[in-house]
């Protein structure tokens, strides 16, 4: 009794029955504190039981949900895709640190597409059919995306695709987190015509679907739809190509106001080094590319690209609070010399968009996640702010960056507003 009185002297004035009732009440209150810490987990489990959030046999347990990553960590495209692998993993780690999705931690199965389109198709089937992944974050080239698309549609998988691309596609089973043609190609060409007075253009790209379709759109915009001027030449070279001397001679003869480039992957290293060696530099020639980000600059070298321009929606140098946090977290994980390019940032958006859609749907089922996706906003996106359109593409700003000697980009132009995605623009098909 003395201990009770020390805790609460008011017990002295109570009758024995009152003292007993008070002690019992306190005992019950004290016992109730013990499970409180687990209550949120318990109610989470009750609210989102596995049988409810996974009705289609995906790899979802009471504690874990499995996703796939499918990029080229080897081959000519590794220079471009490594950043996407890193950014997607960073987002997943951050989401797991917050408790995961619907109370489940994300487990990742990584596959290497090895810069080979049949390999991408084979690995995508493994991730969907064997591993039953609830989502896949992957691909870079349009060739790899086209190779896996029939498999995602047949197996009803969900792909988050991070690369700027030619548009002219829309699938229920793909969320496109990069730009399509109106946000990158057309906006970039209009900027070049207005700000650089470009009227003649030389088109050059790697030889596969994205560059060829992009240049088809560019030519139509230059010659007929946008009426910007004329095309003086158009050339394509195989992926991994390293000898551009004959191309450079053709450019010198044509003397275009603008070299419009869509050379991708490792070929960029040889292309820009050879341009500089031939005396074609940023202080003498206007060049606008769709395919050099900070990732490619690690191989190209700032000294070979300085003064040239890239049309992207994101550059590491963007000055906003979201981006500062992102860059800091990325470098903390991957080293102070790690760089972040456009597709890397778009890759980072994928897991966050998926998390938002799953939580909105209250389910991992693909059809429910897809139905919940339109209208989702990411106010924390490093590029500033994005929202997902009903056509599965993002509303984003367009930007132009000028290459600097240190391998970074200086943002020199930005669209006034977010540009509504239009994967099927009239007059370009």
C-alpha positions, 0 to 999 in steps of 0.5 A: 500500500505504501508504494501505491500511496507514494505514486498517488497520495489520493489513495489515502482518502479512498475506501478499500473498494475504491482503491481496488477499482483504481488499481484494477483500472491502472493494471488494465491500462498498463497492460493495454500499452503493451500491444499498442506498438503492434496495433498498426501492423495488426490493423494493416494486416487485417485491412490488407490481407494477402488474399484480398490484395493478391487475387491473381497469383502474383509473388505477394506474401504477408510480408513481401512483394516481388518486383523485377528489374530488366535493364542492360548491365552489360553490352553497348547500352550499359553506359546508359542503363546503369543509372536506371538500375541504380535509381530504381533500387534507390527508390525501392530502398527508400520505400522499404525504409518507410515500411514498404507498400501495404505493409510489405517490403519490396524484393527485387529480382534483377535480370540483364537484358545484355543490350540484346532484344531477344534476351530482353524478351526471354528475361521478361517472360521469366520475370512474369511467368516464373517469378510472378513479379507484381511490377517490372521496372525496365528496358531503355531502347525502344527495340527492347520495349517492343521486344517485351511488349507482346509478353507483358500484354499476353501475361498481363504484366506491368512495365514501368518504362523510363526512357524518352521515346518516339511515342506512337504507342500506348499500352494498358500494360506500360507506364511511360515515365519518360518524354514522348515526341511532342515533349522532346523532339518537336519542342526541341526543334521549335526551340532551335529554330527560334533561338538558334535561327536554324533552317537547315538540319542534318539528321543522324541516329543509331539504326533501330526503331527509336532513332528512325521513328524520331527522325521521321517525326523530326523530318515531318516537323521540319519540312511540312507540319512545323515548316521550319526549313529543310533537311540536308541529310539523314544517316543511320549507323549500327548500335556500337558503331565507332567510325563516324569519319564518312558521316563527318565528311558529309556534314562538312559538305552539307554545312547544316545550321543544326546537327540533330542527333539520336546516336545512342549508347557507347557510340556516343563516345566515338561520335563526339570525340571524332566531331571534335577531332574534325573541328566540329565544336560547340562554339562553331556548330549548333548541335542538338541531341536527344540522347546525351545525358549526364550518364553518357557524358561520363564516357563522352567527356565534357571537353568533347561535348561542351557547347552542344545541346541536349533536349531532356526534361531533367538535368542533374543541375536543376535547382529545386528542393526535390532535386537537391534531396534526390541528388544528395541521396543518390550520391550518398548511396553510389558515391560522390562522383556518381552522375544522374541523367534524364532516364535515371531520374525517370527510372526513379519515378517508377517505383514511387508511381507504382507505390501510389497506384497500389495504395490507391487501389488497395491491391497489387492486382495489375488491373486494379493498379492500372485502373488507379494510375491515371491522375496520380501526382508526384509532387516530390519528383526531382524534375519538380512535379509530374502527373500521370495522364489517362494515356499512361504518359506523364505531364512534364516540362521540356528543357534544353541543357547546354553541355559544360566542360566539366560534364554537367549541363547548364539549363538554358530553356524550359517550357512555361508549363507542363506539356500534356503528353500526346503519343499520337500527334496528328500529322506525324504518323 
